[in-house]
Amino acid sequence: MSRTDRLGRGLSALLGEYAGEPLAEGADNPAPTKLPVRTIASNPFQPRRSFVAAELEELAASIKVNGLLQAIVVRRSVTGRTFELVAGERRLRAVKQLGWREIPAQIRDVDDQTLLVLALVENLQRQDLGPLEEAQGYASLRDTFGYSQRQIADSVGKSRSTVANMLRLLTLPPSVRRLVEEGDLSMGHGRAILAVDDPVKAADLAREAVAKGWSVRETERRIRELQPGDSAAGDKETDGTAARDPAIDVLEETLGAHLGARVAIQWKGKGTGAIRIGFRGVRDLERVFEAVTGKEAAEIVG
């Protein structure tokens, strides 16, 4: 089953419909109600912060010609007189551009926790979120509702390691996060720069990567040069007589990507060796521990 299938089924279970594929009307899926557009507020947990104007104009043009093919989904506000959007932010914005006064809507009973999950799933399914918007959504599930990384992963149909790596992006210095948000740096660049502990050096490196158009691989190489005490120092044997086995580099890189951490494998090709895993603070240590053991640190020391 593909990721999109998993997300679609998750949305179906929570809303009673597939995103983009309305179910037939019936007792369990009543006909949409036409609601005044002015009574519908945006989803307070909407993780997406930016909407491309050209894309909204295209959607508005399509709706003008073909009509609204799928109703938005809303829930009643605390007062019961207005509504909050659950799914369909782009559709709502598009019909506002068209000057519509009413919009077809399905009214659902949805709590805050489910509302955030739905907003994440809808955007992920359409690949609308930037990496930091996605990471912030995961952080909201963690910080507001106490989700573990495993619970977040299960909710949005992604692997736990993917969720962990996305959350780590939020620890980047603000100037580096801004470059990722604006698309000047990729998520891969951001993950590589996490290995630089000094925020000033990290920011300088990020700006240089943008200015010189470094690839992720080149950025990683430059970072290794800045970290003489880590994996770069292990590229050669301590006696200088033997080159480091390239296979170790591959294993080191793969393990680091899986754990979302800086990893150094120290081994001379025979006898004993060691694997060093870097972390940044208590929260990152707990994340790495869970990635290695599959258990939360609180289960062991709590």
C-alpha positions in Angstrom: 0.0 0.0 0.0 1.4 3.4 -1.0 1.8 6.3 1.4 -1.0 8.1 -0.4 -3.3 5.1 0.0 -2.5 5.0 3.8 -3.2 8.8 4.1 -6.4 8.5 2.1 -7.7 5.7 4.2 -6.8 7.6 7.4 -8.7 10.6 6.2 -11.6 8.4 5.2 -11.8 6.8 8.6 -11.9 10.2 10.3 -14.1 12.1 7.9 -16.2 9.4 6.3 -14.9 10.2 2.8 -11.7 10.0 0.7 -10.0 13.3 0.0 -10.9 14.3 -3.5 -13.3 11.3 -3.9 -16.7 12.1 -2.2 -18.8 9.1 -1.2 -22.4 8.6 -2.4 -24.9 10.5 -0.3 -26.8 8.4 2.3 -27.6 8.1 5.9 -24.0 8.1 6.9 -23.0 10.8 4.5 -25.7 13.4 4.2 -25.8 16.0 1.4 -23.6 19.0 2.1 -25.1 22.0 3.7 -24.7 25.5 2.1 -23.0 27.7 4.7 -22.3 31.5 4.5 -18.6 31.9 3.7 -18.3 34.7 6.2 -19.2 32.3 9.1 -16.3 29.9 8.4 -13.0 30.6 10.1 -9.7 29.0 9.1 -8.5 25.8 10.8 -6.7 27.1 13.9 -4.3 24.1 13.6 -3.6 24.6 9.9 0.2 23.8 9.6 0.5 25.4 6.2 1.6 29.0 6.5 2.0 30.1 2.9 -0.3 29.7 -0.1 1.0 30.2 -3.6 -1.2 32.9 -5.3 -0.8 31.4 -8.8 -2.1 28.0 -7.6 -5.1 29.6 -5.8 -5.9 31.5 -9.0 -5.7 28.3 -11.0 -8.0 26.5 -8.6 -10.5 29.5 -8.6 -10.5 29.4 -12.4 -11.3 25.7 -12.3 -14.1 26.1 -9.8 -15.6 28.9 -11.8 -15.8 26.6 -14.9 -16.5 23.2 -13.3 -18.1 24.2 -10.0 -16.9 22.9 -6.6 -16.5 19.2 -7.0 -16.0 18.4 -3.3 -17.5 20.1 -0.3 -15.3 21.4 2.4 -15.5 19.9 5.9 -16.2 22.1 8.9 -17.0 21.8 12.6 -19.2 24.0 14.8 -17.5 26.6 16.9 -17.9 26.8 20.7 -20.8 29.2 20.3 -22.5 27.0 17.7 -23.3 30.0 15.5 -20.1 29.9 13.4 -17.8 27.2 12.0 -14.1 26.2 11.9 -12.6 24.7 8.8 -11.5 21.1 9.1 -10.5 20.3 5.5 -10.5 22.4 2.3 -8.4 25.5 3.1 -7.5 26.1 -0.6 -11.0 25.5 -1.8 -12.3 28.1 0.8 -9.7 30.6 -0.2 -10.5 30.1 -3.9 -14.2 30.6 -3.6 -13.6 33.8 -1.6 -11.6 35.0 -4.5 -14.6 34.3 -6.7 -16.8 36.3 -4.4 -19.0 33.4 -3.4 -21.3 34.1 -0.4 -22.1 30.4 0.3 -20.2 27.2 0.0 -21.2 23.5 0.3 -19.9 22.0 3.5 -20.1 18.8 5.5 -20.4 19.4 9.2 -18.5 16.9 11.4 -18.0 16.5 15.1 -14.2 16.8 15.4 -12.0 17.5 18.4 -8.8 19.6 18.5 -6.5 16.6 18.4 -8.2 15.1 15.3 -8.4 18.5 13.7 -4.6 18.8 13.7 -4.1 15.3 12.4 -6.6 15.9 9.6 -4.9 19.2 8.6 -1.5 17.4 8.5 -2.9 14.5 6.5 -4.7 16.6 4.0 -1.7 18.7 3.2 0.7 15.7 3.2 -1.6 13.9 0.8 -1.4 16.8 -1.6 2.3 17.4 -0.9 1.4 21.0 0.0 3.6 21.4 3.1 7.2 22.6 3.2 9.6 20.6 5.4 9.5 23.0 8.3 5.7 23.4 8.2 5.5 19.6 8.4 7.9 19.5 11.3 6.0 22.2 13.2 2.8 20.2 12.7 4.5 17.1 14.2 5.8 19.3 17.1 2.3 20.5 17.8 1.1 16.9 18.1 4.0 16.1 20.4 3.8 19.3 22.6 0.1 19.9 22.6 -1.3 16.4 22.7 1.6 14.4 24.1 2.1 12.2 21.0 5.2 10.0 20.9 7.1 9.9 17.6 5.6 6.4 17.0 2.1 7.8 17.5 2.8 10.7 15.1 4.1 8.3 12.5 1.1 6.0 12.8 -1.3 9.0 12.5 0.2 10.4 9.3 1.3 7.2 7.6 5.1 7.9 7.7 8.0 6.0 9.3 9.1 6.9 12.8 12.6 7.8 11.6 11.1 10.2 9.1 9.2 12.0 11.8 12.3 12.1 14.0 14.4 13.6 11.2 11.7 16.2 10.4 11.5 17.3 14.1 15.2 17.8 14.2 15.0 20.5 11.6 13.3 22.7 14.2 16.6 22.8 16.1 18.4 24.6 13.2 19.4 28.2 13.9 16.7 30.6 12.8 18.6 32.0 9.9 19.1 28.5 8.5 15.4 27.6 9.0 14.6 30.7 7.0 16.7 29.5 4.1 14.9 26.1 4.2 11.5 27.8 4.4 12.2 30.0 1.4 13.5 27.0 -0.6 17.1 28.2 -0.9 18.2 25.1 1.0 16.7 21.6 0.8 15.7 19.4 3.7 18.9 17.4 3.0 21.0 20.5 3.4 19.3 21.3 6.6 19.9 17.8 8.0 23.5 18.0 7.1 24.0 21.4 8.8 22.5 19.9 12.0 25.9 18.3 12.5 27.4 21.8 13.2 27.0 22.6 16.9 28.1 26.2 16.7 25.0 28.2 15.5 27.2 31.0 14.0 29.3 28.5 12.0 26.1 26.7 10.9 24.6 29.9 9.7 27.8 30.9 7.8 28.0 27.5 6.2 24.3 27.6 5.2 24.8 31.0 3.5 27.9 29.7 1.7 26.1 26.6 0.5 23.4 28.8 -1.0 25.9 31.3 -2.5 28.0 28.6 -4.1 25.2 26.2 -5.0 26.6 23.3 -3.1 24.9 19.9 -3.4 23.9 18.1 -0.2 26.9 15.8 -0.7 29.3 18.7 -1.0 27.8 20.4 2.1 28.4 17.2 4.0 32.0 17.1 2.9 32.6 20.6 3.9 31.1 19.9 7.3 33.4 16.9 7.8 36.3 19.2 7.2 35.0 21.4 10.0 34.7 18.5 12.4 38.3 17.2 12.8 37.4 15.3 15.9 34.6 13.3 14.3 34.1 11.0 11.3 36.6 13.0 9.2 39.3 12.1 11.6 38.5 8.4 11.2 39.0 8.5 7.4 42.5 7.2 7.9 44.1 4.8 10.3 45.8 6.3 13.2 49.2 5.0 12.1 48.6 6.6 8.6 49.4 3.3 6.9 45.9 2.3 5.6 43.1 4.1 3.9 39.6 3.9 5.4 37.3 1.3 3.7 34.8 3.2 1.6 32.1 0.7 2.7 32.4 2.1 6.2 31.6 5.6 4.9 28.4 4.2 3.3 27.4 2.4 6.5 28.1 5.5 8.5 26.0 7.7 6.2 23.1 5.2 6.1 23.1 4.8 9.9 23.3 8.5 10.4 20.3 9.1 8.1 18.3 6.4 9.8 19.0 7.8 13.3 18.8 11.4 12.3 22.1 12.0 14.1 25.8 12.4 13.4 27.4 9.0 13.4 31.1 8.0 13.4 32.1 4.4 12.9 35.7 3.8 14.2 37.1 0.5 13.1 40.5 -0.6 11.6 39.0 -3.5 9.6 39.8 -6.1 12.3 39.4 -6.5 16.0 37.0 -4.3 18.0 35.6 -1.0 16.9 33.1 1.7 18.1 30.2 3.6 16.9 29.8 7.2 18.1 26.3 8.8 17.9 26.1 12.5 18.5 23.1 14.2 20.1 22.1 17.7 21.1 20.6 18.0 24.5 18.2 15.8 26.5 15.3 15.7 24.0 17.6 14.7 21.2 19.2 12.0 23.4 15.7 10.6 24.1 14.9 10.7 20.3 18.1 8.8 19.5 17.5 6.3 22.2 14.0 5.6 20.8 15.4 5.2 17.3 17.9 2.6 18.4 15.8 0.6 20.9 12.3 1.2 19.7 11.4 2.2 23.3 10.9 5.6 24.9 13.5 6.6 27.4 10.7 7.3 29.9 9.7 3.6 29.8 13.2 2.7 31.1 14.1 5.4 33.6 10.6 6.6 34.6 
